[in-house]
Amino acid sequence: MISKRFNTRHAIAYCLLLFAFALRVSQLDSLPPGLTHDEANHGHEAIEVLSGFFRYYFPLGYGREPLYAYLLAGWMRLLGVSIFSLRLLIPVGMTVCHAAVYRWADRLFGRNVALLTLAILAVGWWPLVASRQALRSGLLPLITIGLAAATYKIWIEAEKEQPIKSFFRQIRWPIAGIAVLIGLMLHTYIAARVLWVFIPAFGLYLLLINLKAAGRFWLGATPAVVGGLLLSAPLFVYLQNNPGLETRLEMLDGPLLALRSGEIGPIVQNVWRTVLGLFWPGAGDRFLAYNIPGKPTLAPLTAIFLGIGLLKALFRWRTPKYTLLILWIGVGLAPSLITGPTAATTRSIGALVPIYLLAALGICFFNSNLVKLLKIDGKPFEWGVRYSLMLVWVLSAAVFSIPAYFADWGQRPDVRAAYQSTLIAGLAELPDVGPDQGRMISSVLPGHAHDPTIAEIVVGRGELEDVRWADGRFALIYQAEVNELVVLAPSSADLHPQFQEWILDSQRSDMRPDDLDPYWTRYNLRRPIDQAGLIADFNGAITLNEARWLAETVPPNGVAELLTVWTVVDPNRLGATIPYVGLADTNLFVHVLRPDGTILAQADRLDAPSWDWEAGDMIVQVHQIYIGGEVDLGEYETLVGVYDRITNKRLAIDATSETTVALPDLVVK
């Protein structure tokens, strides 16, 4: 028969889990207030999978391991594509993680520690913000609690005096679990590549306290770890054979190269800053998208009790369950100890569970000693002291986290700008157009891995098939055969004054008055020119149809503006494509030459990126060229050309060896 205490305790646990889940899904589609490019890129990868385009490693966002994309694709198959469904997977996984932590902590440390850990995980700042982001790092806490539980199970069985055959029968599932979980972990996130190290580190520690049992532990742990690494080996072989796919490792180069050279300063500084970031105001993660810049990871009381729990664990280092937590924290923090506290909210997430578990151990240890110190007699008084302090701790952590997230961070103008809230508001009103109209979205970040992936989640890939992307401050794209262009432009990417001369009508929609991007506008633009003219044909890929200076002269220390108009003929002839993505990456250049042929000034830019050009598209580009103060007055020869960014190879003109065409001279006056 289940005892009353058992029922009460588990009822509290269930209520905490429900509260944690509710806190993680409340306003999930609107808070965070939009989407980051990292989140949207995950959604883009899942949509690719749903479209039948499978990869072993995804190249967006500096390179991404595949597990999360495939889990998210299955998730979206069930729930559809939306901001809410994109974000919901991680809160579900985190809630399961909290339940698993509760069960494991109950077995190892008792019901008070288990309930306290669950309560502080429910309301803590770090687990709250990490649970509400559609980022693959959010899978790691659930994976690591499974690894820790399976590892400790092997140790428990290793301590028993039993035949080796019985030993392996008892640990066959933990061995398989560790192997599978390491494989999944290494297919999830780059920071996870060191997390498995706490298992052999724990094995080495065991050699110090019980040599015979440690030998048994190694008999079980070795095939588990080796199995996990073998399951992950194809990924690393693939990355070795495709070295251009993974670029995020460059972040580690500076501190590690300095360390190899005998210079420990950068590493020591990063270690110190990361540790301070856990508790010191102003020293926390400064990455705005995931934290209030500088806000410490832990609430003040949580940091204090973590320190107490850590001291207790160090004093009881001969008790394996405490040392396991210390080693787990060490490898979990390792990525940030190398790179510093910026983005530690995600990079160090492997340490999240043991940090809060140690803090719960710390307050229980503190309570026990406080009761002894005060010489409190009688259970009612003792319970009153113990549970009052526990309640104060949990409530203070909730006050530290919940208002800061929902009422402060989520409403800040800079956060709303980082999450592209104005662009998303405009996308929600993406208009239908007639057969003689085209559609364009103006964006400061129109690259294929940036704002277009946000649009895929908000309005769906099908709604974007005839939409073009450009930075309207400098460029426009008109589709073939259209005489009118409908442009959605947030204030951060409002149209260049030259383009505004072609406006037929416009309609502005305001956001919040304090937003950094306070409005967006729908424009209807006429087609600016007849495309019959031809100045030059670049490799049969793109033709130059018009080029003129917007002002007849420019003074020294002034900015000259050149308007060029192009027609896309065959995008397949634009040159090399982005590795592993297969999209063209074209650029334009304008050179203003001195009389001796050297370059006086230049502009290398294209604000209507070539990744989704189609034959017949007309590109209008304004090139801004700064002219220095130390320049002679007069006329300067001007050249224009086209090249691809991958090889820096220029496109030839009309199947000749020429790669530039002369434009009207620039007059400095």
C-alpha positions in Angstrom: 0.0 0.0 0.0 1.3 3.5 -0.9 1.8 5.6 2.1 0.2 9.0 2.7 3.7 10.6 2.7 4.4 9.0 -0.7 1.2 10.3 -2.1 1.7 13.8 -0.8 5.3 14.0 -2.0 4.5 12.8 -5.5 1.4 15.1 -5.7 3.7 18.0 -5.0 6.2 16.8 -7.6 3.4 16.5 -10.2 2.2 20.0 -9.4 5.7 21.3 -9.8 6.1 19.6 -13.2 2.7 21.0 -14.4 3.7 24.5 -13.2 7.1 24.2 -14.9 5.5 23.1 -18.1 2.9 25.9 -18.0 5.6 28.4 -17.3 7.5 27.2 -20.4 4.6 27.2 -22.8 2.8 30.3 -21.7 3.0 32.9 -24.6 5.5 30.7 -26.3 4.6 32.0 -29.8 5.0 35.6 -28.8 7.7 35.5 -26.0 10.5 35.6 -27.0 9.0 38.3 -29.2 9.7 36.8 -32.7 12.5 34.6 -33.9 16.2 34.6 -34.0 18.0 33.4 -37.1 19.4 30.4 -35.1 15.8 29.3 -34.3 14.6 30.0 -37.8 17.5 28.1 -39.3 16.5 25.0 -37.2 13.0 25.4 -38.6 14.4 25.7 -42.1 16.4 22.5 -41.7 13.3 20.7 -40.4 11.3 21.9 -43.4 14.0 20.7 -45.8 13.7 17.2 -44.2 9.9 17.3 -44.5 10.5 18.2 -48.2 12.6 15.1 -48.7 16.0 16.8 -48.6 18.1 14.8 -46.2 21.6 15.7 -44.9 24.0 14.2 -42.5 25.2 17.6 -41.4 23.5 20.9 -41.9 25.7 23.8 -43.2 23.6 26.8 -41.9 24.7 28.6 -38.7 28.3 27.6 -38.8 27.4 24.0 -39.2 24.8 21.9 -37.2 24.7 18.3 -36.1 21.6 16.5 -37.5 19.7 15.0 -34.5 17.6 18.1 -33.6 16.6 18.8 -37.3 15.2 15.3 -37.7 13.4 15.4 -34.3 12.0 18.8 -35.2 10.9 17.6 -38.6 8.9 14.7 -37.0 7.5 17.1 -34.5 6.4 19.6 -37.2 4.9 16.7 -39.2 2.5 16.2 -36.3 1.8 19.9 -35.2 2.4 21.8 -38.4 4.9 24.7 -39.1 4.6 27.7 -36.7 6.6 29.5 -34.1 4.7 27.7 -31.4 5.3 24.2 -32.8 9.0 25.1 -33.5 9.5 26.1 -29.9 7.3 23.4 -28.2 9.7 20.5 -28.5 12.3 21.8 -26.1 9.8 22.6 -23.2 8.5 19.1 -23.5 12.0 17.7 -23.4 13.0 19.9 -20.5 9.9 18.9 -18.5 10.7 15.2 -19.0 14.3 16.1 -17.9 13.0 17.6 -14.7 10.9 14.5 -14.0 14.0 12.3 -14.6 16.1 14.5 -12.3 13.5 14.2 -9.6 13.4 10.4 -9.7 17.2 10.1 -9.8 17.8 12.6 -7.0 15.1 10.9 -4.9 17.0 7.6 -5.1 20.4 9.1 -4.4 19.8 12.0 -2.0 16.3 11.7 -0.6 12.9 13.3 -1.1 13.8 16.8 0.2 16.7 17.2 -2.2 14.6 15.8 -5.0 11.6 18.1 -4.4 13.9 21.1 -3.9 15.8 20.4 -7.1 12.5 20.0 -9.0 11.2 23.3 -7.6 14.3 25.3 -8.4 14.5 23.9 -11.9 10.9 24.9 -12.4 11.5 28.6 -11.5 15.2 29.1 -12.0 16.3 31.7 -14.6 18.7 29.4 -16.6 16.3 26.5 -17.0 13.5 28.9 -17.8 15.2 30.8 -20.6 16.8 27.6 -22.0 13.4 25.9 -22.1 11.8 28.6 -24.3 14.3 28.6 -27.1 14.1 26.5 -30.2 17.8 25.5 -30.0 19.4 22.1 -30.1 21.3 22.8 -27.0 18.1 22.3 -25.1 18.2 18.6 -25.6 21.4 18.2 -23.6 20.1 18.3 -20.0 17.8 15.3 -20.7 20.6 13.4 -22.4 23.1 14.1 -19.6 20.7 13.1 -16.8 20.3 9.7 -18.6 24.1 9.4 -18.9 24.7 10.2 -15.2 22.0 7.8 -14.0 23.3 4.9 -16.2 26.9 5.6 -15.1 26.0 5.6 -11.5 24.0 2.4 -11.9 27.1 0.7 -13.2 29.0 1.8 -10.2 26.3 0.6 -7.8 26.4 -2.8 -9.4 30.2 -2.8 -9.4 30.3 -2.4 -5.6 28.3 -5.5 -5.1 29.9 -8.8 -4.4 28.4 -10.8 -7.3 29.6 -13.1 -10.1 30.8 -11.3 -13.2 28.0 -12.9 -15.2 25.4 -11.5 -12.9 27.2 -8.1 -12.9 26.9 -7.8 -16.7 23.3 -9.0 -16.6 22.5 -6.2 -14.3 24.2 -3.5 -16.3 23.4 -4.5 -19.9 20.8 -1.8 -20.2 23.0 0.9 -18.7 25.8 0.0 -21.1 23.5 0.1 -24.1 21.9 3.4 -22.8 25.3 5.1 -22.4 26.4 4.1 -25.9 23.2 5.3 -27.4 23.1 8.5 -25.4 26.7 9.4 -26.3 25.9 8.8 -29.9 22.8 11.0 -29.7 24.7 13.7 -27.7 27.5 14.0 -30.2 25.0 14.3 -33.0 23.3 17.2 -31.2 25.6 20.1 -30.3 29.3 21.0 -30.6 29.5 21.8 -26.8 28.5 18.2 -26.1 31.8 16.8 -27.4 33.4 17.0 -24.0 30.4 16.0 -21.9 31.0 12.3 -22.1 34.4 12.8 -20.5 32.9 12.8 -17.0 32.4 9.0 -17.4 36.1 8.0 -17.7 37.0 10.8 -15.3 34.7 9.2 -12.8 36.3 5.8 -13.5 39.7 7.3 -12.7 38.5 8.8 -9.5 37.0 5.4 -8.4 40.5 3.9 -8.7 41.4 6.1 -5.7 38.7 4.8 -3.4 37.9 1.2 -4.2 40.3 -0.5 -6.6 38.5 -3.7 -7.0 35.0 -2.2 -7.6 36.6 0.4 -9.9 38.0 -2.5 -12.0 34.4 -3.8 -12.4 33.2 -0.3 -13.2 35.7 0.0 -16.0 34.6 -3.4 -17.4 31.1 -2.0 -17.8 31.9 1.6 -18.7 34.6 0.9 -21.3 32.3 -0.9 -23.8 29.6 1.7 -23.1 31.8 4.7 -24.0 33.5 2.9 -26.9 30.1 2.0 -28.2 29.0 5.6 -28.1 32.1 6.9 -29.8 31.8 4.2 -32.5 28.2 5.3 -33.1 29.4 8.9 -33.5 32.5 8.0 -35.6 30.6 8.3 -39.0 29.8 11.9 -38.2 33.4 12.8 -37.5 34.6 10.9 -40.6 32.1 12.9 -42.6 33.3 16.2 -41.2 36.9 15.2 -41.8 36.1 14.5 -45.4 34.1 17.8 -45.7 36.3 20.3 -43.8 34.4 23.3 -45.1 31.2 22.3 -43.3 32.2 23.1 -39.7 33.4 26.6 -38.9 32.4 27.1 -35.2 35.5 25.4 -33.9 37.4 28.6 -34.9 36.0 30.2 -31.7 38.3 27.9 -29.7 41.4 28.6 -31.7 42.6 31.8 -29.9 42.6 30.6 -26.3 43.8 27.0 -27.1 46.6 28.2 -29.5 47.7 30.6 -26.7 47.7 27.8 -24.2 49.8 25.6 -26.6 52.3 28.4 -26.8 52.6 28.5 -23.0 50.4 31.6 -22.6 47.8 30.7 -20.0 46.4 34.2 -19.5 43.5 34.0 -22.0 42.3 30.7 -20.5 42.7 31.9 -16.9 40.7 35.0 -17.7 37.9 33.1 -19.4 37.7 30.7 -16.5 37.5 33.5 -14.0 34.9 35.4 -16.1 32.8 32.3 -16.5 32.7 31.5 -12.8 31.9 35.1 -12.0 29.1 35.0 -14.6 27.3 32.4 -12.5 26.7 34.7 -9.6 28.1 38.2 -9.9 25.8 41.0 -11.2 27.0 42.4 -14.5 29.3 39.5 -15.2 26.8 37.1 -16.8 26.2 36.1 -20.4 26.0 39.3 -22.5 24.3 37.7 -25.4 21.1 39.6 -25.6 19.1 36.9 -27.5 19.5 34.5 -24.5 20.0 36.6 -21.4 19.6 40.1 -20.0 23.1 41.3 -20.7 25.3 40.7 -17.7 22.5 39.1 -15.6 24.1 36.3 -13.6 23.0 32.8 -14.3 22.0 32.1 -10.7 19.8 34.0 -8.2 21.8 35.2 -5.1 20.5 32.5 -2.7 21.0 29.8 -5.3 24.6 30.9 -5.8 25.2 30.8 -2.0 23.7 27.4 -1.6 25.6 26.1 -4.6 28.7 27.2 -2.9 27.7 25.3 0.3 26.7 22.2 -1.7 30.1 22.3 -3.5 32.0 22.6 -0.2 30.0 19.7 1.1 30.7 17.6 -2.0 34.4 18.4 -1.8 34.6 17.4 1.9 32.8 14.2 1.1 34.9 13.5 -2.0 35.2 9.8 -1.0 31.5 9.4 -1.6 31.1 8.8 -5.3 27.7 10.4 -5.9 29.1 13.8 -4.8 32.2 13.5 -6.9 30.1 12.5 -9.9 28.3 15.9 -9.6 31.5 17.8 -9.4 33.0 16.1 -12.5 29.7 16.6 -14.3 29.7 20.3 -13.6 33.4 20.6 -14.7 32.9 19.1 -18.1 29.6 20.9 -18.5 31.2 24.3 -18.0 34.3 23.4 -20.0 33.2 25.1 -23.3 32.6 28.4 -21.6 35.7 28.0 -19.5 37.6 28.1 -22.8 35.6 30.7 -24.7 34.3 32.9 -21.9 30.8 33.7 -20.5 29.3 35.1 -23.7 26.6 32.6 -24.9 27.3 30.5 -21.8 23.5 30.1 -21.4 23.7 27.6 -24.3 27.3 26.4 -24.4 27.4 25.4 -20.7 23.9 23.9 -20.6 25.4 20.5 -19.9 26.2 21.7 -16.3 22.6 23.0 -15.7 21.3 19.9 -13.9 24.2 19.2 -11.5 24.5 22.9 -10.6 20.9 23.1 -9.4 21.1 19.6 -7.7 24.2 20.7 -5.8 22.4 23.9 -4.7 19.5 21.8 -3.4 22.1 19.7 -1.5 23.6 22.9 -0.1 20.4 24.2 1.4 19.5 20.9 2.9 23.0 20.7 4.5 22.6 24.3 5.7 19.2 23.6 7.2 20.4 20.6 9.1 23.3 22.5 10.6 21.1 25.5 11.4 18.7 23.4 13.3 21.6 21.8 15.3 23.2 25.2 15.9 19.9 26.8 17.2 19.2 23.6 19.2 15.6 23.5 18.0 13.6 20.8 19.7 10.3 19.4 18.5 9.4 18.4 15.0 6.9 21.2 14.3 9.5 23.8 15.1 12.2 22.0 13.2 10.0 21.5 10.1 9.0 25.2 10.4 12.6 26.3 10.2 13.6 23.9 7.5 10.7 24.4 5.2 10.4 28.2 5.7 14.0 28.6 4.5 13.4 26.3 1.5 10.2 28.2 0.6 12.1 31.5 0.8 14.8 30.2 -1.5 12.3 28.9 -4.1 10.3 32.1 -4.0 13.3 34.3 -4.2 14.5 32.4 -7.3 11.1 32.8 -8.8 11.1 36.5 -8.2 14.7 36.7 -9.7 13.5 34.8 -12.8 9.8 35.1 -13.8 9.3 38.9 -13.7 12.7 39.5 -15.3 11.8 37.2 -18.2 8.2 38.0 -18.9 8.0 41.7 -17.8 11.6 42.9 -18.5 13.6 40.9 -21.0 10.7 39.9 -23.2 9.5 43.5 -23.5 12.8 45.3 -24.1 13.0 47.2 -27.4 16.5 45.8 -28.1 15.2 42.2 -27.6 12.3 42.8 -29.9 14.7 44.1 -32.5 17.0 41.0 -32.0 13.9 38.8 -32.6 12.9 40.7 -35.7 9.4 41.6 -34.3 8.8 44.3 -36.9 9.7 42.1 -39.9 7.4 39.4 -38.5 4.5 41.8 -38.1 4.9 42.8 -41.7 5.2 39.2 -42.9 1.8 38.5 -41.2 0.3 41.0 -43.7 2.2 39.7 -46.8 -0.2 40.7 -49.5 -1.6 38.8 -52.5 -0.7 40.5 -55.8 -2.1 40.5 -59.3 -0.6 39.0 -62.4 1.1 42.2 -63.3 2.7 42.7 -59.9 5.7 41.3 -58.1 6.5 41.0 -54.4 9.7 41.9 -52.5 10.6 42.0 -48.8 13.2 44.6 -47.8 15.5 43.4 -45.1 18.8 44.4 -43.5 19.7 40.7 -43.6 18.3 39.3 -46.9 20.8 36.4 -47.1 19.4 32.9 -47.5 20.3 31.9 -43.9 18.8 35.0 -42.3 15.5 36.7 -42.6 14.1 34.4 -45.3 14.3 31.5 -42.9 12.2 33.5 -40.4 9.6 34.1 -43.2 9.5 30.3 -43.9 8.2 29.7 -40.3 5.9 32.7 -40.2 4.1 32.4 -43.5 5.2 29.1 -45.0 7.5 28.2 -47.8 4.7 28.0 -50.3 3.8 31.7 -49.8 7.3 32.8 -50.6 7.8 31.2 -54.0 7.4 34.4 -56.0 8.9 36.7 -53.3 12.3 38.3 -53.7 14.6 39.5 -51.0 16.8 42.6 -51.0 18.0 45.4 -48.7 15.7 48.2 -49.9 18.0 50.9 -48.6 20.2 50.1 -51.6 18.5 47.6 -53.9 15.3 46.3 -55.5 14.4 43.2 -57.5 11.6 43.2 -60.0 10.5 39.8 -61.3 10.2 39.3 -65.1 7.2 40.8 -66.9 5.9 42.8 -63.9 5.2 46.5 -64.1 4.5 47.1 -60.4 6.4 45.9 -57.4 4.8 45.5 -53.9 7.5 46.0 -51.2 7.2 45.3 -47.5 9.9 47.3 -45.7 10.5 47.6 -41.9 11.8 51.0 -40.9 15.3 49.5 -40.4 15.3 48.7 -44.2 13.2 51.6 -45.6 13.6 52.4 -49.2 16.4 54.5 -50.7 15.3 58.1 -51.6 15.8 57.3 -55.3 13.4 54.4 -55.1 10.8 56.5 -53.4 10.5 58.5 -56.6 8.8 55.5 -58.1 6.2 55.1 -55.4 2.6 54.8 -56.6 1.2 54.5 -53.1 2.2 53.4 -49.6 0.7 52.4 -46.3 2.5 52.6 -43.0 1.8 50.4 -39.9 3.3 51.4 -36.5 4.7 49.1 -33.9 5.4 50.1 -30.3 6.6 53.7 -29.9 9.8 52.7 -28.1 10.7 49.9 -30.6 14.1 50.3 -32.3 12.3 49.3 -35.5 9.1 51.3 -34.9 7.1 50.7 -38.1 6.9 48.9 -41.4 5.5 50.1 -44.7 3.8 48.5 -47.7 4.9 50.2 -50.9 3.6 49.9 -54.5 6.4 50.9 -56.9 6.3 51.3 -60.7 8.9 49.8 -62.9 11.6 52.4 -63.3 13.0 51.8 -66.8 12.6 50.0 -70.0 15.0 47.1 -70.1 15.7 47.3 -73.8 19.1 48.9 -73.4 22.3 46.7 -73.2 25.6 48.0 -72.0 27.4 44.6 -71.3 26.7 40.9 -71.1 28.6 39.2 -68.3 29.2 35.5 -69.2 25.6 35.1 -70.4 24.6 35.2 -66.7 23.6 38.8 -66.2 23.5 41.9 -68.3 24.1 45.6 -67.4 21.3 47.7 -68.8 21.8 51.1 -67.3 24.4 53.0 -65.2 24.2 56.7 -64.1 25.4 58.9 -61.3 22.5 60.2 -59.1 24.3 63.5 -58.8 26.3 65.1 -61.5 29.2 65.9 -59.2 30.5 64.9 -55.8 32.7 67.1 -53.5 35.8 65.9 -51.7 34.8 64.1 -48.5 31.5 63.3 -50.1 29.6 60.1 -51.1 28.9 59.5 -54.7 26.0 57.3 -55.6 25.9 55.2 -58.8 22.7 53.6 -59.9 23.0 50.4 -62.0 20.3 48.3 -63.5 20.8 44.6 -64.4 18.9 41.7 -65.9 19.4 38.1 -64.8 19.8 35.9 -67.9 20.9 32.5 -66.6 21.6 32.2 -62.8 23.5 28.9 -63.5 26.3 30.8 -65.2 27.0 33.2 -62.3 30.0 31.1 -61.2 30.9 29.1 -58.1 28.2 28.4 -55.5 28.3 28.3 -51.7 29.8 25.0 -50.6 27.3 22.3 -49.5 24.5 24.8 -50.1 24.6 25.0 -53.9 23.5 28.7 -54.1 25.2 31.4 -56.1 27.0 34.1 -54.1 27.5 36.9 -56.5 28.9 40.4 -55.9 29.3 43.6 -57.9 32.2 46.0 -57.8 32.7 49.6 -58.8 36.2 51.0 -59.1 37.0 54.7 -59.5 40.5 55.1 -60.9 43.2 57.7 -60.7 44.9 58.8 -63.9 47.7 56.3 -63.3 45.1 53.4 -63.2 45.3 52.8 -59.5 42.1 52.6 -57.5 41.0 55.9 -55.9 37.8 54.6 -54.4 35.6 51.5 -54.7 32.4 49.8 -53.6 32.1 46.0 -53.5 28.5 45.2 -52.6 25.3 43.6 -53.8 22.2 44.2 -51.7 19.9 42.0 -53.8 21.6 38.7 -53.0 21.8 36.2 -55.8 20.7 33.1 -53.8 17.2 33.1 -55.3 17.5 35.0 -58.6 15.5 33.7 -61.5 15.9 34.4 -65.2 14.3 37.7 -66.2 14.7 39.4 -62.7 15.7 43.0 -62.9 18.2 44.2 -60.2 18.4 47.8 -59.3 21.4 48.7 -57.1 22.7 51.9 -55.6 26.5 51.8 -55.1 27.7 54.3 -52.4 31.3 55.3 -52.9 33.1 57.5 -50.4 35.5 60.0 -51.9 38.3 61.2 -49.6 39.2 64.7 -48.8 42.7 64.5 -50.3 41.7 64.2 -53.9 42.2 66.4 -56.9 39.2 68.0 -58.6 38.4 66.6 -62.0 36.9 63.6 -63.8 37.8 60.0 -62.9 37.3 56.9 -64.9 34.8 54.4 -63.4 34.6 50.7 -64.1 32.0 48.1 -63.0 32.2 44.3 -63.0 30.8 41.1 -61.5 32.5 38.3 -59.5 31.6 35.3 -57.3 32.6 35.5 -53.6 33.6 31.9 -53.4 36.6 32.0 -55.8 36.8 35.8 -56.3 36.7 35.1 -60.0 35.3 37.8 -62.3 32.8 37.1 -65.0 34.0 37.9 -68.5 32.1 40.2 -70.9 30.6 38.8 -74.1 32.9 35.7 -74.1 36.0 38.0 -74.1 38.8 38.3 -71.6 37.5 41.7 -70.5 35.9 41.7 -67.0 35.0 45.4 -66.5 33.0 47.9 -68.5 33.6 51.7 -68.4 30.8 53.9 -67.0 30.3 57.6 -67.1 33.2 59.4 -65.4 32.8 60.5 -61.8 33.2 64.3 -61.5 34.7 65.5 -58.3 33.9 69.2 -58.0 
